Amino acid sequence: MIWYPYTQMKHLKELPKMVSGKGVQMNLEDGKTLIDGISSWWAVIHGYSHPALNIALKEQADKFSHIMLGGLSHQPAIDLADALVRITPSGLNHVFFSDSGSVGVEVALKMAIQYWSNKGYEGKHKVVSLKNGYHGDTFKAMEVSDDSDFSRSFSTVLHRGFMLNIPKGGFDASPEEVLPAIQELERTLADHQDEIAAIIVEPIVQCAGGFHIYSPLYLQAARELSEKYQVLLIFDEVATGFGRTGKLFAAEHAGICPDIMVIGKALTAGYLGHAATLASTEVYNSFLGDSYQTALMHGPTFMANPLACAVALRSIQLIEEEQYLEKIKCINQIILDQFENLRSPLITDKRVIGAIGAIEVTDSTVFAQFKTFAIDQGVWLRPIGNVIYIMPPYIIEKNQLIKLINVIRDWFEHFLPN
Ligand SMILES: Cc1ncc(COP(=O)(O)O)c(C=O)c1O
Protein backbone atom coordinates (compact mmCIF):
# COMPACT_ATOMS: atom_id res chain seq x y z
CA MET A 1 0.00 0.00 0.00
CA ILE A 2 1.32 3.44 -0.89
CA TRP A 3 2.30 5.86 1.89
CA TYR A 4 1.30 9.23 0.37
CA PRO A 5 3.22 12.51 0.85
CA TYR A 6 2.15 15.24 3.28
CA THR A 7 -0.88 13.15 4.19
CA GLN A 8 -2.48 12.01 7.42
CA MET A 9 -3.03 8.49 6.18
CA LYS A 10 -5.65 7.80 8.84
CA HIS A 11 -8.09 10.11 7.09
CA LEU A 12 -7.15 9.29 3.53
CA LYS A 13 -10.03 8.43 1.25
CA GLU A 14 -9.53 6.90 -2.16
CA LEU A 15 -7.63 9.29 -4.42
CA PRO A 16 -8.49 10.14 -8.02
CA LYS A 17 -6.42 8.00 -10.35
CA MET A 18 -4.83 9.48 -13.48
CA VAL A 19 -4.67 7.19 -16.50
CA SER A 20 -3.34 9.49 -19.22
CA GLY A 21 -2.64 13.11 -20.03
CA LYS A 22 -2.40 15.30 -23.12
CA GLY A 23 -1.44 18.95 -23.13
CA VAL A 24 -2.80 20.56 -19.98
CA GLN A 25 -5.45 17.87 -19.62
CA MET A 26 -5.32 15.08 -17.05
CA ASN A 27 -7.58 12.11 -17.78
CA LEU A 28 -8.85 10.23 -14.74
CA GLU A 29 -9.90 6.61 -14.44
CA ASP A 30 -13.52 7.56 -13.71
CA GLY A 31 -13.74 9.41 -17.03
CA LYS A 32 -13.32 12.92 -15.59
CA THR A 33 -10.85 15.30 -17.21
CA LEU A 34 -9.07 18.04 -15.33
CA ILE A 35 -7.09 21.07 -16.46
CA ASP A 36 -3.80 21.03 -14.59
CA GLY A 37 -3.49 24.50 -13.03
CA ILE A 38 -0.24 23.81 -11.16
CA SER A 39 1.90 21.90 -13.70
CA SER A 40 2.05 18.88 -11.40
CA TRP A 41 4.12 20.42 -8.62
CA TRP A 42 5.43 23.06 -11.08
CA ALA A 43 7.30 20.66 -13.33
CA VAL A 44 5.13 19.87 -16.36
CA ILE A 45 5.78 23.11 -18.23
CA HIS A 46 5.08 21.69 -21.71
CA GLY A 47 1.97 19.77 -20.63
CA TYR A 48 1.55 15.99 -20.65
CA SER A 49 2.84 13.62 -23.28
CA HIS A 50 4.53 16.22 -25.45
CA PRO A 51 5.38 14.58 -28.80
CA ALA A 52 8.88 16.10 -29.07
CA LEU A 53 9.80 15.13 -25.51
CA ASN A 54 8.37 11.63 -25.98
CA ILE A 55 10.58 11.18 -29.03
CA ALA A 56 13.69 12.46 -27.23
CA LEU A 57 13.02 10.04 -24.40
CA LYS A 58 12.36 7.04 -26.64
CA GLU A 59 15.40 7.72 -28.84
CA GLN A 60 17.63 7.85 -25.78
CA ALA A 61 16.01 4.72 -24.30
CA ASP A 62 16.85 2.86 -27.50
CA LYS A 63 20.52 3.78 -27.00
CA PHE A 64 20.94 3.41 -23.21
CA SER A 65 18.75 4.49 -20.36
CA HIS A 66 21.27 4.66 -17.56
CA ILE A 67 24.98 4.76 -16.97
CA MET A 68 26.79 5.67 -13.80
CA LEU A 69 28.64 8.98 -13.98
CA GLY A 70 31.39 7.71 -11.70
CA GLY A 71 34.35 6.98 -13.95
CA LEU A 72 32.31 7.39 -17.15
CA SER A 73 30.74 10.17 -19.16
CA HIS A 74 28.18 10.48 -21.94
CA GLN A 75 27.10 12.98 -24.57
CA PRO A 76 23.61 13.86 -23.25
CA ALA A 77 25.19 14.90 -19.91
CA ILE A 78 27.94 16.89 -21.63
CA ASP A 79 25.43 18.62 -23.92
CA LEU A 80 23.04 19.38 -21.07
CA ALA A 81 25.83 20.83 -18.92
CA ASP A 82 26.84 23.05 -21.86
CA ALA A 83 23.24 24.14 -22.44
CA LEU A 84 22.74 24.98 -18.75
CA VAL A 85 25.94 27.02 -18.65
CA ARG A 86 24.75 28.87 -21.77
CA ILE A 87 21.25 29.73 -20.52
CA THR A 88 21.91 30.47 -16.84
CA PRO A 89 23.39 33.80 -15.68
CA SER A 90 26.90 34.30 -16.98
CA GLY A 91 29.51 33.11 -14.49
CA LEU A 92 28.03 29.72 -13.59
CA ASN A 93 30.34 27.41 -15.54
CA HIS A 94 30.32 24.11 -13.67
CA VAL A 95 27.37 21.74 -13.39
CA PHE A 96 26.85 19.05 -10.77
CA PHE A 97 23.84 16.82 -11.48
CA SER A 98 21.62 15.15 -8.90
CA ASP A 99 18.20 13.59 -8.75
CA SER A 100 15.86 16.04 -6.99
CA GLY A 101 15.62 19.65 -5.93
CA SER A 102 16.24 18.79 -2.26
CA VAL A 103 19.42 16.92 -3.12
CA GLY A 104 20.46 19.76 -5.41
CA VAL A 105 20.13 22.08 -2.39
CA GLU A 106 22.16 19.66 -0.24
CA VAL A 107 24.89 19.70 -2.87
CA ALA A 108 24.84 23.52 -2.96
CA LEU A 109 25.24 23.69 0.82
CA LYS A 110 28.01 21.09 0.79
CA MET A 111 29.79 23.08 -1.92
CA ALA A 112 29.52 26.29 0.09
CA ILE A 113 30.70 24.80 3.38
CA GLN A 114 33.57 22.89 1.79
CA TYR A 115 34.56 25.92 -0.32
CA TRP A 116 35.57 27.74 2.86
CA SER A 117 37.33 24.80 4.46
CA ASN A 118 39.18 24.10 1.19
CA LYS A 119 40.37 27.70 1.32
CA GLY A 120 41.63 27.21 4.86
CA TYR A 121 38.85 28.98 6.78
CA GLU A 122 37.67 27.01 9.79
CA GLY A 123 34.27 27.48 11.34
CA LYS A 124 32.43 29.00 8.38
CA HIS A 125 29.53 26.55 8.18
CA LYS A 126 26.34 28.37 9.14
CA VAL A 127 23.81 29.47 6.57
CA VAL A 128 21.66 32.59 6.34
CA SER A 129 18.22 32.05 4.87
CA LEU A 130 14.89 33.82 4.73
CA LYS A 131 11.81 33.39 6.88
CA ASN A 132 9.01 31.70 5.06
CA GLY A 133 11.49 30.01 2.70
CA TYR A 134 11.28 26.40 1.55
CA HIS A 135 14.23 24.50 0.12
CA GLY A 136 13.19 20.85 0.32
CA ASP A 137 12.53 17.98 2.68
CA THR A 138 15.98 16.49 3.30
CA PHE A 139 17.66 17.43 6.58
CA LYS A 140 20.00 20.24 5.58
CA ALA A 141 17.35 21.61 3.22
CA MET A 142 14.85 21.61 6.10
CA GLU A 143 17.44 23.36 8.26
CA VAL A 144 17.59 26.36 5.92
CA SER A 145 13.81 26.34 5.36
CA ASP A 146 11.51 28.14 7.76
CA ASP A 147 9.60 26.13 10.34
CA SER A 148 6.45 24.79 8.76
CA ASP A 149 4.25 21.71 8.72
CA PHE A 150 6.94 20.20 6.48
CA SER A 151 9.66 20.30 9.13
CA ARG A 152 7.97 20.80 12.49
CA SER A 153 8.41 17.21 13.69
CA PHE A 154 12.18 17.57 13.32
CA SER A 155 12.69 21.07 14.71
CA THR A 156 14.58 19.78 17.76
CA VAL A 157 17.28 18.13 15.65
CA LEU A 158 17.73 20.91 13.09
CA HIS A 159 20.82 23.06 13.62
CA ARG A 160 19.50 26.40 12.53
CA GLY A 161 21.65 29.17 11.14
CA PHE A 162 20.20 32.67 10.77
CA MET A 163 16.64 33.14 9.52
CA LEU A 164 15.99 36.71 8.36
CA ASN A 165 12.97 38.75 7.30
CA ILE A 166 12.08 39.09 3.65
CA PRO A 167 11.82 42.65 2.42
CA LYS A 168 8.40 44.25 2.42
CA GLY A 169 6.67 45.92 -0.50
CA GLY A 170 6.65 43.22 -3.19
CA PHE A 171 8.50 43.31 -6.50
CA ASP A 172 8.19 47.06 -6.99
CA ALA A 173 9.08 48.04 -3.43
CA SER A 174 10.82 51.36 -2.95
CA PRO A 175 14.43 51.39 -1.69
CA GLU A 176 13.10 52.65 1.66
CA GLU A 177 10.77 49.65 2.00
CA VAL A 178 13.57 47.18 1.25
CA LEU A 179 16.14 48.89 3.47
CA PRO A 180 15.22 47.34 6.87
CA ALA A 181 15.68 43.80 5.49
CA ILE A 182 19.00 44.78 3.89
CA GLN A 183 20.14 46.32 7.17
CA GLU A 184 19.22 43.15 9.05
CA LEU A 185 21.23 41.12 6.53
CA GLU A 186 24.21 43.42 6.86
CA ARG A 187 24.11 43.30 10.68
CA THR A 188 23.98 39.50 10.63
CA LEU A 189 26.89 39.23 8.19
CA ALA A 190 28.96 41.85 10.00
CA ASP A 191 28.45 40.16 13.38
CA HIS A 192 28.86 36.55 12.25
CA GLN A 193 30.91 36.48 9.06
CA ASP A 194 33.44 34.12 10.63
CA GLU A 195 30.69 31.52 11.14
CA ILE A 196 28.71 32.00 7.92
CA ALA A 197 29.38 30.00 4.76
CA ALA A 198 26.49 31.18 2.60
CA ILE A 199 23.21 32.96 2.11
CA ILE A 200 20.54 30.86 0.41
CA VAL A 201 17.36 32.37 -1.00
CA GLU A 202 14.58 31.58 -3.42
CA PRO A 203 15.11 34.63 -5.63
CA ILE A 204 12.09 36.96 -6.16
CA VAL A 205 9.35 34.45 -5.19
CA GLN A 206 9.12 32.17 -2.17
CA CYS A 207 6.84 29.60 -3.68
CA ALA A 208 5.95 26.80 -1.23
CA GLY A 209 5.96 29.38 1.59
CA GLY A 210 2.88 31.00 0.05
CA PHE A 211 4.12 32.86 -3.05
CA HIS A 212 5.59 35.92 -1.39
CA ILE A 213 7.23 38.18 -3.94
CA TYR A 214 10.05 40.54 -3.06
CA SER A 215 12.23 43.15 -4.68
CA PRO A 216 15.28 42.52 -6.88
CA LEU A 217 16.89 45.37 -4.90
CA TYR A 218 17.30 42.93 -2.03
CA LEU A 219 19.09 40.43 -4.24
CA GLN A 220 21.42 43.13 -5.54
CA ALA A 221 22.22 44.12 -1.97
CA ALA A 222 22.71 40.46 -0.99
CA ARG A 223 25.20 40.13 -3.86
CA GLU A 224 27.18 43.17 -2.71
CA LEU A 225 27.07 42.25 0.98
CA SER A 226 28.05 38.63 0.37
CA GLU A 227 31.21 39.86 -1.34
CA LYS A 228 31.90 42.49 1.32
CA TYR A 229 31.57 39.99 4.18
CA GLN A 230 33.01 36.95 2.39
CA VAL A 231 30.08 34.58 2.23
CA LEU A 232 28.75 32.75 -0.82
CA LEU A 233 25.39 33.55 -2.40
CA ILE A 234 23.17 30.60 -3.36
CA PHE A 235 20.01 30.97 -5.43
CA ASP A 236 17.52 28.13 -5.16
CA GLU A 237 15.75 28.36 -8.54
CA VAL A 238 14.14 24.93 -8.26
CA ALA A 239 10.70 26.55 -8.46
CA THR A 240 11.48 29.85 -10.18
CA GLY A 241 13.73 28.55 -12.96
CA PHE A 242 12.81 28.03 -16.61
CA GLY A 243 10.62 31.05 -17.11
CA ARG A 244 8.21 30.84 -14.20
CA THR A 245 8.74 34.43 -13.03
CA GLY A 246 8.78 35.90 -16.55
CA LYS A 247 12.56 35.72 -16.97
CA LEU A 248 14.29 32.48 -17.83
CA PHE A 249 15.82 32.59 -14.33
CA ALA A 250 14.66 34.85 -11.51
CA ALA A 251 18.25 36.05 -10.96
CA GLU A 252 17.86 38.01 -14.22
CA HIS A 253 15.35 40.37 -12.57
CA ALA A 254 18.25 41.61 -10.45
CA GLY A 255 20.86 41.38 -13.21
CA ILE A 256 23.24 39.45 -10.98
CA CYS A 257 24.85 36.04 -10.82
CA PRO A 258 24.96 33.99 -7.60
CA ASP A 259 27.99 31.87 -6.74
CA ILE A 260 25.87 28.72 -6.75
CA MET A 261 22.47 28.06 -8.26
CA VAL A 262 20.12 25.09 -7.95
CA ILE A 263 17.60 24.09 -10.60
CA GLY A 264 15.20 21.16 -10.76
CA LYS A 265 11.49 20.55 -11.32
CA ALA A 266 10.89 22.07 -14.82
CA LEU A 267 14.44 21.06 -15.84
CA THR A 268 13.05 17.73 -17.05
CA ALA A 269 9.53 19.03 -17.74
CA GLY A 270 8.02 16.50 -15.35
CA TYR A 271 9.37 13.45 -17.19
CA LEU A 272 12.00 12.32 -14.66
CA GLY A 273 13.27 13.53 -11.33
CA HIS A 274 16.41 15.53 -11.82
CA ALA A 275 18.29 18.60 -10.63
CA ALA A 276 21.50 20.49 -11.22
CA THR A 277 23.69 22.61 -8.97
CA LEU A 278 25.74 25.12 -10.92
CA ALA A 279 28.82 26.78 -9.50
CA SER A 280 31.11 29.64 -10.44
CA THR A 281 34.67 28.94 -11.49
CA GLU A 282 35.85 30.52 -8.22
CA VAL A 283 33.86 27.94 -6.23
CA TYR A 284 34.89 25.08 -8.51
CA ASN A 285 38.58 25.98 -8.39
CA SER A 286 38.62 25.72 -4.61
CA PHE A 287 37.95 21.99 -4.97
CA LEU A 288 41.01 21.40 -7.17
CA GLY A 289 43.98 19.84 -5.43
CA ASP A 290 46.14 16.77 -5.21
CA SER A 291 44.05 14.75 -2.78
CA TYR A 292 40.53 13.45 -2.27
CA GLN A 293 40.40 15.71 0.73
CA THR A 294 39.38 18.77 -1.30
CA ALA A 295 37.18 16.97 -3.87
CA LEU A 296 33.38 17.11 -3.76
CA MET A 297 32.29 13.84 -2.17
CA HIS A 298 28.84 13.39 -3.57
CA GLY A 299 27.49 11.15 -6.31
CA PRO A 300 23.84 10.13 -6.51
CA THR A 301 23.30 6.92 -8.50
CA PHE A 302 21.02 8.62 -10.99
CA MET A 303 22.99 11.83 -11.45
CA ALA A 304 23.01 12.84 -15.13
CA ASN A 305 20.72 9.95 -15.99
CA PRO A 306 20.78 9.89 -19.82
CA LEU A 307 16.98 9.82 -20.18
CA ALA A 308 16.70 12.84 -17.88
CA CYS A 309 19.47 14.66 -19.77
CA ALA A 310 17.94 13.91 -23.18
CA VAL A 311 14.52 15.13 -22.17
CA ALA A 312 15.95 18.23 -20.43
CA LEU A 313 17.91 19.15 -23.53
CA ARG A 314 14.85 18.85 -25.75
CA SER A 315 12.83 20.82 -23.23
CA ILE A 316 15.33 23.69 -23.32
CA GLN A 317 15.18 23.67 -27.13
CA LEU A 318 11.39 23.86 -26.99
CA ILE A 319 11.50 26.79 -24.58
CA GLU A 320 13.72 28.62 -27.06
CA GLU A 321 12.07 27.50 -30.34
CA GLU A 322 8.54 28.16 -29.13
CA GLN A 323 9.44 31.50 -27.53
CA TYR A 324 7.99 30.59 -24.19
CA LEU A 325 8.92 33.90 -22.59
CA GLU A 326 6.41 35.54 -24.95
CA LYS A 327 3.77 32.95 -24.01
CA ILE A 328 4.49 33.63 -20.34
CA LYS A 329 3.91 37.36 -20.93
CA CYS A 330 0.45 36.53 -22.31
CA ILE A 331 -0.30 34.20 -19.39
CA ASN A 332 0.77 36.98 -17.02
CA GLN A 333 -1.58 39.50 -18.66
CA ILE A 334 -4.54 37.12 -18.57
CA ILE A 335 -3.95 36.35 -14.88
CA LEU A 336 -3.67 40.07 -14.09
CA ASP A 337 -6.88 40.87 -16.00
CA GLN A 338 -8.86 38.02 -14.48
CA PHE A 339 -7.62 38.63 -10.94
CA GLU A 340 -8.69 42.25 -11.25
CA ASN A 341 -12.36 41.16 -11.25
CA LEU A 342 -11.93 38.58 -8.55
CA ARG A 343 -13.18 40.10 -5.30
CA SER A 344 -14.17 38.88 -1.86
CA PRO A 345 -13.94 40.33 1.65
CA LEU A 346 -11.96 37.17 2.50
CA ILE A 347 -9.15 38.06 0.08
CA THR A 348 -6.24 39.80 1.79
CA ASP A 349 -3.78 39.93 -1.13
CA LYS A 350 -3.36 39.03 -4.79
CA ARG A 351 0.16 38.43 -6.10
CA VAL A 352 1.08 37.96 -9.73
CA ILE A 353 4.43 37.57 -11.44
CA GLY A 354 5.29 35.77 -14.68
CA ALA A 355 3.16 32.64 -14.93
CA ILE A 356 2.29 32.64 -11.23
CA GLY A 357 -0.92 33.98 -9.71
CA ALA A 358 -1.64 33.65 -5.98
CA ILE A 359 -4.55 34.75 -3.86
CA GLU A 360 -4.18 34.96 -0.12
CA VAL A 361 -7.19 34.83 2.18
CA THR A 362 -7.82 35.44 5.86
CA ASP A 363 -7.21 31.84 6.93
CA SER A 364 -6.78 28.35 5.55
CA THR A 365 -10.29 27.17 6.53
CA VAL A 366 -11.58 29.22 3.58
CA PHE A 367 -10.19 26.50 1.31
CA ALA A 368 -11.16 23.48 3.42
CA GLN A 369 -13.43 21.96 0.76
CA PHE A 370 -11.86 23.63 -2.26
CA LYS A 371 -9.95 20.67 -3.73
CA THR A 372 -13.06 18.54 -4.12
CA PHE A 373 -14.94 21.49 -5.53
CA ALA A 374 -12.17 22.14 -8.07
CA ILE A 375 -12.17 18.52 -9.24
CA ASP A 376 -15.94 18.62 -9.64
CA GLN A 377 -15.49 21.72 -11.79
CA GLY A 378 -12.83 20.01 -13.96
CA VAL A 379 -9.66 21.66 -12.69
CA TRP A 380 -6.65 20.54 -10.67
CA LEU A 381 -5.73 23.17 -8.08
CA ARG A 382 -4.39 22.67 -4.55
CA PRO A 383 -4.25 25.48 -2.00
CA ILE A 384 -1.15 25.86 0.16
CA GLY A 385 -2.40 26.97 3.59
CA ASN A 386 -4.31 30.22 3.13
CA VAL A 387 -3.17 30.71 -0.48
CA ILE A 388 -4.73 29.42 -3.68
CA TYR A 389 -2.40 29.67 -6.64
CA ILE A 390 -2.10 28.88 -10.31
CA MET A 391 1.16 27.91 -12.04
CA PRO A 392 -0.08 26.43 -15.30
CA PRO A 393 1.89 24.66 -18.04
CA TYR A 394 3.12 27.33 -20.47
CA ILE A 395 1.17 25.76 -23.35
CA ILE A 396 -2.16 26.56 -21.70
CA GLU A 397 -4.77 28.20 -23.95
CA LYS A 398 -6.50 31.43 -22.94
CA ASN A 399 -9.90 29.78 -22.43
CA GLN A 400 -8.36 27.06 -20.23
CA LEU A 401 -6.59 29.64 -18.10
CA ILE A 402 -9.79 31.66 -17.74
CA LYS A 403 -11.63 28.50 -16.71
CA LEU A 404 -9.08 27.89 -13.94
CA ILE A 405 -9.56 31.38 -12.58
CA ASN A 406 -13.34 31.22 -12.99
CA VAL A 407 -13.40 28.17 -10.74
CA ILE A 408 -11.62 30.19 -8.06
CA ARG A 409 -14.04 33.08 -8.61
CA ASP A 410 -17.04 30.73 -8.36
CA TRP A 411 -15.69 29.38 -5.10
CA PHE A 412 -15.63 32.85 -3.61
CA GLU A 413 -18.88 34.08 -5.16
CA HIS A 414 -21.21 31.11 -5.01
CA PHE A 415 -19.99 28.03 -3.24
CA LEU A 416 -18.00 29.00 -0.19
CA PRO A 417 -19.80 27.38 2.77
CA ASN A 418 -20.94 30.01 5.30
C1 LIG B 1 12.47 26.31 -3.99
C2 LIG B 1 12.48 24.82 -3.82
N1 LIG B 1 13.64 24.21 -3.53
C3 LIG B 1 13.71 22.88 -3.39
C4 LIG B 1 12.59 22.09 -3.53
C5 LIG B 1 12.69 20.60 -3.37
O1 LIG B 1 12.60 19.97 -4.60
P1 LIG B 1 12.24 18.41 -4.69
O2 LIG B 1 10.81 18.28 -4.29
O3 LIG B 1 12.49 18.06 -6.13
O4 LIG B 1 13.16 17.69 -3.77
C6 LIG B 1 11.36 22.68 -3.83
C7 LIG B 1 10.14 21.87 -3.97
O5 LIG B 1 9.04 22.35 -3.95
C8 LIG B 1 11.30 24.09 -3.98
O6 LIG B 1 10.16 24.73 -4.25
The ligand as an SDF file (V2000), in Angstrom:
LIG
                    3D

 16 16  0  0  0  0  0  0  0  0999 V2000
   12.4670   26.3090   -3.9870 C   0  0  0  0  0  0  0  0  0  0  0  0
   12.4810   24.8240   -3.8180 C   0  0  0  0  0  0  0  0  0  0  0  0
   13.6380   24.2090   -3.5270 N   0  0  0  0  0  0  0  0  0  0  0  0
   13.7130   22.8770   -3.3950 C   0  0  0  0  0  0  0  0  0  0  0  0
   12.5910   22.0860   -3.5330 C   0  0  0  0  0  0  0  0  0  0  0  0
   12.6880   20.5980   -3.3720 C   0  0  0  0  0  0  0  0  0  0  0  0
   12.6050   19.9700   -4.6030 O   0  0  0  0  0  0  0  0  0  0  0  0
   12.2410   18.4090   -4.6920 P   0  0  0  0  0  0  0  0  0  0  0  0
   10.8140   18.2820   -4.2870 O   0  0  0  0  0  0  0  0  0  0  0  0
   12.4890   18.0610   -6.1280 O   0  0  0  0  0  0  0  0  0  0  0  0
   13.1590   17.6940   -3.7690 O   0  0  0  0  0  0  0  0  0  0  0  0
   11.3620   22.6840   -3.8320 C   0  0  0  0  0  0  0  0  0  0  0  0
   10.1400   21.8730   -3.9730 C   0  0  0  0  0  0  0  0  0  0  0  0
    9.0410   22.3510   -3.9510 O   0  0  0  0  0  0  0  0  0  0  0  0
   11.2950   24.0930   -3.9790 C   0  0  0  0  0  0  0  0  0  0  0  0
   10.1560   24.7280   -4.2510 O   0  0  0  0  0  0  0  0  0  0  0  0
  1  2  1  0
  2  3  1  0
  2 15  2  0
  3  4  2  0
  4  5  1  0
  5  6  1  0
  5 12  2  0
  6  7  1  0
  7  8  1  0
  8  9  2  0
  8 10  1  0
  8 11  1  0
 12 13  1  0
 12 15  1  0
 13 14  2  0
 15 16  1  0
M  END
$$$$
